[in-house]
């Protein structure tokens, strides 16, 4: 196991890299006047700051990165970034993990506001990550590591903030119409079609509007002609995001956001036993945000309402198998103020969450639940010197069941030079169980239909302590980040499955695992090799451990020990650009139940995936894209039956975008 001693060794191993960075004899000149290309991040402090100055480690994916990549979804895009893994399930549904922690420990935001209706599905869903049109995205900010002080208890793993394109009241109207087609060579089916239109511009001297719509059609993809259950399910989705911006005065701005998401997973078989399901969500959300710049502070306040109608059919459910009329209604509100007073950059605020689920099929007594949670938070970035900033923050959450809980954060950021920054800190967080895990009235089918899973009122809240330390280097010619991290979680909640003498599952319950740990190393770098060729690379090492109440230690399964990505962007001519990337996965663990022995753990084989693509500006307003994803046709279902995630077989895509 990767013990604390090895973590310290990794930290020491990073020191030569830092020494390399500040060497005067090196080709990359890191003198104080080195020109830098600033990347701004909003999510880490709730105001725009340079990425090297924030009290966290982050990755920013821009609209240009999306436009020239081979990805087909937000989750597909995120999985090639450092510290992030997309562990899709047996039917291809996405689950984003940051630093080895499950998706439930990552907060998803759109323009800084929560998106969470997808959790209302009885057996889970990935509709949240698929609710934003790709053509609407300006950038995505991924904060690796806990952000509980600012965003609440469930941000232990990190935060993904999708920031959409904003209208400008002083610009004319512009727009883009796009179409994309993807076809999979191996296996059977899997064709995907995407149409999108976006537009933005001023509608008066004080108001501007942006609108993006998208239609996605995805056919089921099967390993071969004879299979009855797909490796990736059929999906149809229509998404809309829009923002109306009103400049009320020179110092005040109001945004009105409206979103619509209709996601349908049609009737289809979803496992090898022939079980079938059908799911559909229709979601509408409305948010109003006010921003003000005053003599006494800068303020931001918003309220968001998210209403969803859900249909959930599963042939493994007890009668009735069709669950209709389910409603998930969530309300989020937040207000905070920023003020610079001498050496103190102060921020303080309050937030409120109300989550309501109406589902008489699984909440057998009341038929609904309604949970309120209040939070008060504050953060002070103290400039101890011109180069050293100490961030101290704290949050108090009031939960209906678990009462008041305090989550503190302490962080140091030290600018060694204009280009090199050292930083690190410690954060403590608290996470209450979801109602589906906590309420005794909650019942749902589990074990592939062989048992029932219910809530456990004896569950304790999860708590975590997280540490990270690393270096950020940013200049015109070279950017690099090196980070070591560790997350210690107490009372981790897991599903415990019981088996009969034949090895068949026959019982399931939610339990608190005594402790769990994830720790590792993250490296990323980018540099222009020539004026026309850009190199980008990242590597993540991850080690995990769980210990039950009896002291038995195991590894957390489904998480790669080694994950790396290498890519080259080449601007071949004024109108033609090409792209190639290679991704590597190794050391993923899985477990099988053996009668009389228990869980037996094995390591899955490693693999590479290679993607290529090109972009051509064939006319002033017309751009064509084409490429091949998974050139080597790596098929995890053929590599090892222990893989429960998948890689699409070799697939081809072509797209066109017309700007007007």
C-alpha positions in Angstrom: 0.0 0.0 0.0 1.0 3.6 -0.6 1.6 4.5 3.0 2.1 8.0 4.4 5.9 7.4 4.1 5.5 7.0 0.4 3.4 10.1 0.2 6.2 12.0 1.8 8.7 10.5 -0.6 6.5 11.7 -3.5 6.5 15.2 -2.1 10.3 15.1 -1.8 10.5 13.7 -5.4 8.7 16.8 -6.6 11.5 19.1 -5.2 13.9 18.4 -8.1 11.2 19.5 -10.5 10.8 22.7 -8.5 14.6 23.2 -8.5 14.6 22.6 -12.3 11.9 25.3 -12.6 14.0 28.0 -10.9 17.4 27.1 -12.4 18.9 30.1 -14.1 20.7 27.9 -16.6 17.6 26.2 -17.9 16.3 26.9 -21.4 13.0 28.0 -19.9 13.8 31.4 -18.3 11.9 31.8 -15.1 13.1 35.2 -14.2 10.9 37.7 -12.5 9.9 39.4 -15.8 8.8 36.2 -17.5 5.7 36.8 -19.6 2.7 34.8 -18.4 -0.5 33.8 -20.0 -3.1 34.3 -17.3 -5.8 31.7 -16.8 -8.6 33.0 -14.5 -10.7 30.7 -12.2 -13.9 31.8 -10.5 -15.0 28.6 -8.7 -12.3 28.4 -6.1 -12.9 31.7 -4.4 -16.2 32.8 -6.0 -14.4 35.7 -7.8 -12.0 35.7 -10.7 -8.3 35.0 -9.8 -5.3 33.7 -11.6 -5.2 29.9 -11.5 -1.8 29.9 -9.7 -3.1 32.2 -6.9 -6.2 30.3 -5.9 -6.1 28.3 -2.7 -6.7 25.0 -4.6 -5.5 23.1 -7.6 -7.7 23.4 -10.8 -7.9 22.5 -14.4 -9.7 24.8 -17.0 -11.1 23.4 -20.2 -12.0 26.1 -22.7 -14.5 26.2 -25.6 -11.5 25.9 -28.0 -10.4 22.7 -26.3 -13.9 21.3 -26.8 -14.1 22.4 -30.4 -10.9 20.6 -31.5 -11.3 17.5 -29.3 -12.7 14.1 -30.2 -15.1 14.0 -27.2 -18.8 13.4 -27.4 -20.0 14.6 -24.0 -18.9 16.6 -20.9 -18.0 13.4 -19.0 -15.9 12.2 -22.0 -14.1 15.5 -21.9 -13.4 15.5 -18.1 -12.0 12.0 -18.0 -8.8 13.0 -19.9 -8.0 15.7 -17.3 -5.6 15.1 -14.4 -7.0 13.6 -11.3 -10.4 12.7 -12.9 -11.8 9.4 -14.0 -15.1 8.6 -15.7 -16.2 5.2 -14.4 -19.2 4.4 -16.5 -21.5 1.5 -15.5 -22.4 -1.6 -17.4 -24.8 0.3 -19.7 -22.5 3.3 -20.3 -23.8 5.8 -17.8 -21.2 8.2 -16.6 -19.9 8.6 -13.1 -17.2 11.3 -12.6 -14.7 10.6 -9.9 -12.2 13.1 -8.6 -9.1 11.8 -6.7 -10.7 8.4 -6.4 -13.9 9.5 -4.7 -17.3 8.5 -6.1 -19.6 10.9 -8.0 -21.6 11.6 -4.9 -18.6 13.5 -3.5 -18.4 15.9 -6.5 -20.7 18.9 -6.8 -21.8 19.8 -10.3 -22.5 23.5 -11.0 -23.8 25.3 -14.0 -22.8 29.0 -13.8 -22.0 28.5 -10.1 -25.4 27.0 -9.3 -26.2 23.4 -8.3 -27.6 20.8 -10.7 -28.9 17.7 -8.9 -32.3 16.4 -10.1 -30.7 13.3 -11.6 -30.2 11.7 -8.1 -34.0 11.3 -7.9 -33.9 8.2 -10.0 -34.3 5.1 -7.9 -31.3 3.3 -9.5 -29.3 6.5 -10.3 -28.8 8.4 -13.5 -26.2 10.5 -15.4 -28.8 13.0 -16.7 -27.2 15.9 -14.8 -23.9 15.7 -16.7 -25.8 15.4 -20.0 -28.1 18.4 -19.4 -26.0 21.2 -20.9 -25.5 21.7 -24.7 -21.9 21.3 -25.7 -22.2 24.3 -27.9 -23.2 26.5 -25.0 -20.0 26.0 -22.9 -17.5 28.8 -22.6 -15.3 26.8 -20.2 -15.3 24.2 -17.5 -13.5 24.7 -14.2 -12.5 21.5 -12.4 -11.5 22.1 -8.8 -9.7 19.0 -7.5 -10.0 18.5 -3.7 -12.5 19.6 -1.1 -14.4 22.8 -1.5 -16.9 22.2 1.3 -16.4 25.7 2.9 -17.9 27.4 -0.2 -20.2 24.8 -1.7 -21.4 22.5 1.1 -20.8 19.1 2.6 -20.8 17.0 -0.5 -17.9 18.8 -2.2 -15.4 16.5 -0.6 -14.0 15.3 -3.8 -14.2 18.5 -5.7 -16.3 20.8 -7.9 -17.1 20.8 -11.6 -18.4 24.2 -12.7 -19.8 24.4 -16.3 -19.7 28.1 -17.3 -21.9 28.9 -20.3 -21.4 31.7 -22.9 -22.6 35.1 -21.8 -24.1 37.7 -24.0 -22.5 41.1 -24.3 -24.7 44.2 -24.4 -22.2 46.1 -26.6 -21.9 43.4 -29.3 -23.9 42.6 -32.4 -25.7 39.3 -32.8 -23.6 36.2 -33.6 -24.5 32.6 -33.7 -23.4 29.1 -34.6 -25.3 26.1 -36.2 -23.6 22.8 -35.9 -24.2 19.1 -36.8 -22.2 16.0 -35.8 -22.4 12.3 -36.7 -20.5 9.4 -35.0 -20.4 5.8 -36.2 -18.8 2.8 -34.4 -17.0 0.3 -36.5 -16.8 -2.6 -34.1 -19.8 -4.2 -32.3 -23.3 -3.4 -33.4 -25.1 -0.1 -33.5 -24.1 2.9 -31.4 -24.6 5.7 -34.0 -24.8 9.1 -32.5 -26.2 12.3 -34.0 -26.1 15.8 -32.6 -27.6 19.1 -33.8 -27.0 22.4 -32.1 -27.8 26.1 -32.6 -26.6 29.0 -30.4 -27.0 32.7 -30.7 -26.2 35.8 -28.6 -26.3 39.5 -28.8 -27.7 42.8 -27.5 -31.4 43.4 -27.5 -31.1 47.0 -26.2 -28.4 49.3 -24.8 -28.8 47.6 -21.4 -30.0 44.1 -22.1 -28.4 41.1 -23.9 -29.5 37.5 -24.5 -27.7 34.2 -25.2 -29.6 31.0 -26.1 -28.2 27.5 -27.0 -30.3 24.5 -27.9 -29.2 20.9 -28.7 -30.8 17.7 -29.9 -28.9 14.4 -29.3 -29.9 11.0 -30.7 -27.8 8.0 -29.6 -28.5 4.4 -30.6 -27.7 1.5 -28.3 -24.2 -0.1 -28.9 -23.9 -3.9 -28.5 -20.7 -5.9 -28.2 -21.9 -8.2 -31.0 -25.0 -9.2 -32.9 -26.1 -11.9 -30.5 -26.1 -9.7 -27.3 -29.4 -8.7 -25.8 -28.1 -6.0 -23.5 -26.0 -3.1 -24.7 -22.6 -1.8 -23.5 -24.0 1.7 -24.0 -27.7 2.3 -23.8 -30.0 4.2 -26.3 -30.6 7.8 -25.4 -32.5 10.8 -26.8 -32.0 14.3 -25.3 -33.0 17.9 -25.9 -31.3 20.6 -24.0 -31.6 24.4 -23.7 -29.8 27.0 -21.7 -30.3 30.7 -21.9 -29.2 33.8 -20.1 -30.8 37.3 -20.1 -28.4 40.0 -18.8 -29.7 43.3 -17.7 -27.3 46.1 -16.7 -29.5 47.8 -14.2 -27.0 50.5 -13.5 -23.2 51.1 -13.8 -22.7 49.1 -10.6 -25.5 46.5 -10.8 -26.3 43.6 -13.0 -29.1 41.0 -13.1 -29.0 37.7 -14.9 -32.0 35.5 -15.5 -31.2 31.9 -16.4 -33.7 29.5 -17.9 -32.8 25.9 -18.7 -34.7 22.9 -20.1 -33.6 19.3 -20.2 -35.6 16.4 -21.6 -33.7 13.1 -21.4 -35.2 9.9 -22.5 -33.7 6.4 -22.1 -36.3 4.3 -24.2 -37.5 0.8 -23.3 -34.5 -1.6 -23.6 -32.8 -4.5 -22.0 -30.1 -3.5 -19.6 -28.5 -6.7 -18.2 -27.6 -10.2 -19.3 -30.6 -11.6 -17.4 -33.0 -9.9 -19.8 -34.2 -7.3 -17.4 -35.7 -4.2 -19.1 -36.1 -0.5 -18.1 -37.2 2.8 -19.4 -36.5 6.2 -17.9 -37.4 9.8 -18.7 -36.9 13.2 -17.0 -38.3 16.6 -18.0 -36.5 19.3 -16.1 -37.1 23.1 -16.0 -35.0 25.4 -14.0 -35.1 29.2 -13.4 -32.5 31.3 -11.6 -32.2 35.0 -10.9 -28.9 36.5 -9.9 -28.1 40.0 -8.8 -24.5 41.4 -8.7 -23.6 44.7 -7.2 -20.5 46.8 -6.7 -20.8 49.1 -3.7 -18.6 51.3 -1.7 -18.8 48.9 1.2 -18.4 45.6 -0.7 -19.2 43.6 -3.9 -22.2 41.4 -3.5 -23.8 38.4 -5.3 -27.1 36.8 -4.5 -29.2 34.3 -6.4 -32.1 31.9 -6.1 -32.7 28.9 -8.3 -35.7 26.6 -8.6 -35.3 23.2 -10.3 -38.5 21.2 -11.1 -38.4 17.7 -12.6 -41.0 15.2 -13.7 -39.7 11.7 -13.7 -40.9 8.3 -15.2 -39.0 5.2 -14.1 -39.8 1.7 -15.3 -37.8 -1.3 -14.3 -38.9 -4.9 -14.8 -37.0 -5.8 -11.6 -39.1 -3.5 -9.4 -41.9 -5.0 -7.3 -45.3 -4.3 -8.7 -46.0 -1.8 -10.1 -42.9 -1.9 -12.3 -43.7 1.5 -13.8 -43.1 4.4 -11.4 -44.8 7.4 -12.9 -45.7 10.8 -11.4 -42.4 11.1 -9.6 -41.4 14.7 -8.8 -38.1 16.2 -7.8 -38.2 19.9 -6.8 -35.1 21.6 -5.5 -34.6 25.2 -4.4 -31.1 26.7 -3.9 -30.3 30.2 -2.7 -27.0 31.9 -1.9 -25.8 35.3 -1.0 -22.3 36.5 -0.3 -20.1 39.7 -0.2 -16.5 40.3 -1.0 -14.4 43.1 0.6 -10.8 44.0 0.5 -9.7 45.6 3.8 -6.0 46.2 4.0 -4.2 42.9 3.8 -7.5 41.0 4.1 -9.6 39.8 1.2 -12.8 38.9 3.0 -15.7 36.9 1.8 -18.8 35.8 3.8 -22.2 34.5 3.0 -25.1 32.2 3.6 -26.8 29.6 1.5 -30.0 27.5 1.7 -31.0 24.2 0.1 -34.4 22.6 0.0 -34.7 19.2 -1.7 -38.1 17.6 -2.1 -38.8 14.2 -3.7 -42.3 12.8 -4.2 -42.1 9.1 -4.8 -44.7 6.8 -3.2 -43.1 3.7 -4.8 -40.0 3.8 -2.7 -41.0 6.1 0.2 -43.6 3.6 1.4 -45.0 5.5 4.4 -45.2 9.2 3.6 -44.6 9.1 -0.1 -42.3 12.1 0.0 -39.4 13.7 1.8 -38.5 17.3 2.3 -35.0 18.2 3.6 -33.8 21.7 4.5 -30.1 22.6 5.0 -28.7 26.0 5.9 -25.1 27.1 5.7 -23.1 30.1 6.9 -19.5 30.5 5.5 -16.6 32.9 5.6 -13.1 33.0 4.1 -10.2 35.4 4.7 -7.3 35.5 2.3 -4.6 37.2 4.4 -1.6 38.7 2.6 1.1 38.0 5.2 3.7 39.4 2.8 3.8 40.5 -0.9 4.4 36.8 -1.8 2.7 34.8 1.0 -1.1 34.5 1.3 -2.7 32.6 4.2 -6.4 31.5 3.5 -8.5 30.7 6.5 -12.1 29.6 6.0 -15.0 27.9 7.8 -18.5 26.8 7.3 -21.3 25.8 9.6 -24.0 23.6 8.2 -27.3 23.0 9.9 -28.9 19.7 9.0 -32.5 18.6 9.9 -31.1 15.3 11.4 -27.4 15.8 12.2 -27.7 19.4 13.6 -24.8 21.8 13.3 -21.4 20.8 11.8 -18.3 22.9 11.3 -16.0 22.5 8.2 -12.7 24.5 8.4 -10.0 25.2 5.8 -6.4 26.5 6.1 -4.3 27.1 3.1 -1.0 28.8 2.2 0.0 30.2 -1.3 3.6 31.3 -1.7 4.8 33.1 -4.9 8.5 32.0 -5.2 8.8 34.0 -8.5 6.3 35.6 -10.9 6.0 32.2 -12.5 6.5 29.6 -9.7 4.0 29.2 -6.9 4.0 26.7 -4.0 0.8 26.0 -2.2 -1.0 23.5 0.1 -3.4 23.2 2.9 -5.8 21.1 4.9 -9.6 20.9 4.9 -12.1 19.1 7.0 -15.6 18.3 5.8 -18.9 16.7 6.8 -21.4 14.8 4.6 -24.8 13.6 5.7 -26.3 10.5 4.1 -28.9 10.9 1.3 -32.5 10.2 2.4 -32.5 7.0 0.3 -29.7 5.6 2.5 -31.0 7.0 5.8 -34.8 6.7 5.9 -36.2 3.3 7.0 -39.3 3.8 4.9 -37.2 3.8 1.8 -37.3 0.5 -0.1 -35.9 -0.5 -3.5 -35.0 -3.6 -5.3 -31.3 -4.6 -5.4 -29.0 -7.5 -6.1 -30.3 -7.7 -9.7 -33.8 -8.3 -8.4 -32.8 -10.9 -5.8 -33.1 -8.7 -2.6 -34.4 -5.4 -1.2 -32.3 -2.5 -0.1 -33.6 -0.1 2.5 -32.4 2.9 4.4 -30.5 2.6 7.6 -31.4 5.1 10.3 -28.3 4.1 12.3 -25.9 5.5 9.7 -23.5 8.1 10.9 -22.5 11.1 8.8 -19.3 10.8 6.9 -16.4 13.1 7.8 -13.2 13.7 6.0 -9.8 15.4 6.4 -8.0 16.2 3.2 -4.4 17.4 2.6 -2.7 18.7 -0.5 0.6 20.3 -1.4 2.2 21.2 -4.7 3.7 23.6 -7.2 2.2 25.6 -10.0 4.4 27.0 -12.7 3.0 29.3 -15.5 4.9 31.1 -18.2 4.7 31.8 -21.9 6.8 28.8 -22.8 5.9 26.3 -20.2 3.1 25.4 -17.8 3.3 22.7 -15.2 1.6 21.5 -12.0 2.7 18.9 -9.5 0.5 17.9 -6.5 0.3 15.3 -3.8 -2.9 14.7 -2.0 -4.5 12.6 0.7 -8.2 12.1 1.7 -9.0 10.4 5.0 -12.7 9.5 5.3 -14.4 8.2 8.5 -17.7 6.4 8.4 -17.6 6.0 4.6 -21.1 4.7 3.5 -21.0 1.7 1.2 -23.5 -1.0 0.1 -22.8 -4.3 1.7 -24.0 -7.3 -0.3 -24.5 -10.8 1.2 -24.2 -14.0 -0.7 -25.5 -17.6 -0.3 -23.5 -20.7 -0.6 -23.7 -20.7 -4.4 -22.2 -17.2 -4.6 -25.5 -15.6 -5.5 -26.4 -12.2 -3.9 -29.3 -12.5 -1.5 -29.1 -9.4 0.8 -28.0 -5.8 0.8 -27.8 -3.0 3.3 -26.1 0.4 3.7 -23.3 0.4 6.3 -20.6 2.7 7.5 -17.1 1.4 6.6 -14.8 2.2 9.4 -12.4 4.3 7.3 -11.3 4.9 3.8 -8.4 6.6 2.2 -7.4 7.9 -1.2 -4.0 9.5 -1.9 -1.7 10.0 -4.8 0.2 12.2 -7.1 -0.9 14.5 -10.0 1.4 15.9 -12.7 0.4 18.0 -15.7 2.3 20.1 -18.2 2.0 21.9 -21.5 4.5 23.6 -23.7 4.7 24.8 -27.3 7.4 22.7 -29.0 7.3 25.1 -32.0 5.2 28.0 -33.0 2.7 25.5 -34.6 3.0 22.4 -32.2 1.7 22.2 -28.7 2.4 19.4 -26.3 0.1 18.6 -23.3 0.6 15.7 -20.8 -0.8 14.6 -17.5 -0.3 11.7 -15.1 -2.3 10.6 -12.0 -1.1 8.0 -9.5 -3.9 6.8 -7.1 -3.8 4.5 -4.1 -6.9 3.6 -2.1 -7.7 1.6 1.0 -10.8 0.8 3.0 -10.9 -0.7 6.5 -14.0 -2.3 8.0 -15.0 -2.4 11.7 -13.2 -5.8 12.0 -9.9 -4.2 10.8 -10.0 -6.0 7.4 -8.3 -3.8 4.8 -9.1 -3.8 1.1 -8.7 -1.6 -1.9 -11.5 0.4 -3.4 -12.4 -1.2 -6.8 -12.9 0.4 -10.2 -10.2 3.0 -9.8 -7.1 3.1 -12.0 -3.8 3.1 -10.1 -2.1 4.8 -13.0 -3.7 7.2 -15.5 -1.9 9.2 -18.1 -2.7 11.3 -21.2 -0.4 12.7 -23.9 -1.6 14.9 -26.7 -0.2 17.0 -29.6 -2.0 19.9 -31.3 -0.5 20.9 -34.6 -1.5 23.9 -36.7 -0.5 22.5 -40.1 -1.6 25.5 -42.2 -3.6 28.6 -41.7 -6.8 26.7 -42.2 -5.9 23.1 -41.1 -5.2 21.9 -37.5 -4.6 18.3 -36.4 -4.8 16.6 -33.0 -3.6 13.3 -31.6 -3.9 12.0 -28.1 -2.9 8.8 -26.3 -4.5 7.8 -23.0 -3.3 5.1 -20.6 -5.1 3.2 -17.8 -3.5 0.7 -15.5 -3.9 -1.0 -12.1 -7.7 -1.0 -11.8 -8.9 -3.5 -9.2 -12.1 -5.6 -9.2 -13.5 -8.2 -6.8 -15.4 -11.5 -7.2 -17.2 -13.5 -4.6 -15.9 -17.0 -3.9 -17.9 -19.3 -1.7 -16.1 -20.1 1.5 -13.4 -17.5 0.8 -15.2 -14.2 0.4 -14.2 -11.3 -1.9 -11.1 -12.1 -4.0 -9.4 -9.1 -5.5 -7.6 -9.0 -8.9 -5.9 -6.5 -11.1 -7.4 -5.8 -14.5 -5.1 -5.5 -17.6 -3.8 -2.1 -18.6 -4.6 -0.5 -21.9 -4.0 2.4 -24.3 -6.5 4.4 -26.3 -5.4 6.6 -29.2 -7.5 9.3 -30.8 -6.8 11.6 -33.8 -8.8 14.5 -35.3 -8.5 17.4 -37.6 -10.2 20.8 -37.9 -10.4 22.7 -41.2 -11.7 26.3 -41.7 -12.8 25.6 -45.2 -14.6 29.0 -45.6 -14.8 32.3 -43.6 -17.8 31.1 -41.6 -17.6 27.3 -42.0 -15.5 24.8 -40.0 -15.3 21.1 -40.6 -14.1 18.5 -38.1 -13.4 14.8 -38.5 -11.5 12.1 -36.6 -11.1 8.6 -35.3 -11.5 7.7 -31.6 -9.9 4.6 -30.2 -7.9 3.8 -33.4 -6.6 0.5 -31.9 -10.2 -0.7 -31.3 -9.5 -1.5 -27.6 -12.6 -3.4 -26.3 -12.6 -3.8 -22.5 -15.3 -6.5 -22.8 -12.8 -8.5 -24.8 -9.8 -7.6 -22.6 -11.3 -9.0 -19.3 -14.8 -9.9 -18.1 -13.9 -8.1 -14.8 -14.3 -4.7 -16.5 -17.7 -3.3 -15.7 -16.9 0.0 -17.4 -16.4 0.3 -21.2 -14.5 1.9 -24.1 -16.4 2.5 -27.3 -14.9 0.5 -30.1 -13.1 2.3 -33.0 -15.5 5.1 -34.0 -15.5 7.8 -36.6 -17.0 11.3 -36.4 -17.5 14.2 -38.7 -19.1 17.6 -37.9 -19.7 21.0 -39.4 -20.2 24.4 -37.7 -21.4 27.5 -39.5 -20.9 30.8 -37.8 -23.3 33.7 -38.6 
